[in-house]
Amino acid sequence: MSRRSAAAILGLLLVGLSPGSAPAAPRAVDCEGARHVRLNEPVVVDPEDLARFRALPPLRVQALDAPPMVRHEADRGVYSGIGIDVWCFIAGRLGLRYDIEPERGRTVADRIGLIQTGGADVLIPLSLRPDRARHGLFTRPYYESRYAVIARKGWQPPIYRMDDLAHYRVGVVHGVAFEPILRGLVPAEQLRAYDQTSSDGMFQALRDGEIDVAVFNKSIFAEKRYSHEYFDLEIVLVLQEYPRAYRFYFSDTPEHRRLVPVFDRYLAALDVSESVARHEVGEGQLIERYVAQRSQRVLLQVASGAAALLALASFLALRRYRRLSRLLAERNQHILQQQEALQAANLELAKQSQTDGLTHLANRRHFDQTLAREHARWRRTGSPLSLMMLDVDHFKRVNDRFGHQAGDDYLRAIAQALRGNAARPADLPARYGGEEFACLLPDTDAEAARAVAERIREAVARLELPNPRAGVPHVSVSIGIATLEGGHAGARELLAAADAQLYAAKRAGRDRIQATVLG
């Protein structure tokens, strides 16, 4: 066997090593997740390159706390996430040694500067920008996310597209890839960039009313909302037209110029879907995790308080009675505050179970329960009860032309129009399914229900949502109404009658209202 053949076999054996065969990862990194990363095809690395990589000094790695890509788990003191799983997998295959460097109060811009000046070797994660690429080396992307517009909860600014931001005071974290886009859109006196070690200062400014909205990564905010208790903030628009692809960012050295193409070959062959599913935590799971953490803290605090009080009681006895009483009162007050926070989180979880995640209207389950309750009240009182069914005309052509993400934005805008025109406390607008909505109008006769429907139809028309493939310039809605003003019709008959009127409106040419009275 020739030397070259033997070297090639050695290279294949080295590349085939499992992540556990490589030098142990630093304790600050949870590399268990590397087992959730798969290769779709083999990657063969030249044995000389493998030997060169294994001989490199430990890489100095900077990790941003940016879940789900990188999450700093303070209770365990480790970093985890999709980016960490991918890094551990490739670094293990190549035998790389590395250290995750402590944060030390550095901003995002500071950390990018460390890579560009040689003060660190790798930054995880970062999105590509031309000015960054001139001073460092980017790998292929391994995860894609989007930015979102965030506002104070309960305030519904009319922001339906990117251009609408020009009318507001906008906050952004200095150094992120989206900052130059905002500078080209928002007047300089209205844009505030927060040059801080985290996003906390920007979100506090949003809470204090110093800015109207903040633009921030959607996935990261979903987790920070619970870990930092930002329950008074919410996403009002996802900027679907500006996806951000996240990568590894290396300092520009001869060694890294050899290393980055090998990373790219692995990234092109990797299947990270299992890792993404593991780390992209849904909002309901985040609430449950928050409630569990709160409950655990309360139990620990109660146990600690009881142990401390018993120890003090045995040590100080009656001579310290007044002091113990004061401490006990303070502890009880603290526990009461924790219980109130826990109750608030439970209420939030209950609300989530009754709310459609896309439009924030009532969901089908909540609507069905309310319909049964209001129908029973109608039987007792005889007060008129109206039910409206609404469907978006030619909605499939929106998805076919612009994609499902744009279709979701359309549904959110139409839901806002429905909410704004069925605004009495007793009214219940809901997402019934797909592009179909429903609205329950208690104590509303046929004439008043038609007036509400006409306001909704006109509000949707004013949105001027493009739908060029429909043969009409903008999206419209068809509405069917059924009203109970007497008789013995059941809740299902009322629903069926409204649905029949909806399809009659469709057959009559769409963008119109059809109504009937059951008596």
Secondary structure, 3 states (H helix, E strand, C coil): CCHHHHHHHHHHHHHCCCHHHCCCCCCCECHHHHHHCEECCCCCCCHHHHHHHHHCCCEEEEECCECCCEEEECCCCEEECHHHHHHHHHHHHHCCCEEECCCCCCCHHHHHHHHHHCCCCEEEEEECCHHHHCCCEECCCCEEEEEEEEEECCCCCCCCCHHHHHHCCEEEECCCCCHHHHHCCCCHHHEEEECCCCCHHHHHHHHHCCCCEEEEEHHHHHHHHHHCCCCCEEEEEEEEEEEEEEEEEECCCHHHHHHHHHHHHHHHHEECHHHHHHHCCCHHHHHHHHHHHHHHHHHHHHHHHHHHHHHHHHHHHHHHHHHHHHHHHHHHHHHHHHHHHHHHHHHHHHHHHCECCCCCCECHHHHHHHHHHHHHHHHHHCCCEEEEEEEECCHHHHHHHHCHHHHHHHHHHHHHHHHHHCCCCCCEEEEEECCEEEEEEECCCHHHHHHHHHHHHHHHHHHCCECHHHCCCECCEEEEEEEECCCCCCHHHHHHHHHHHHHHHHHCCCCCEEEEEEC
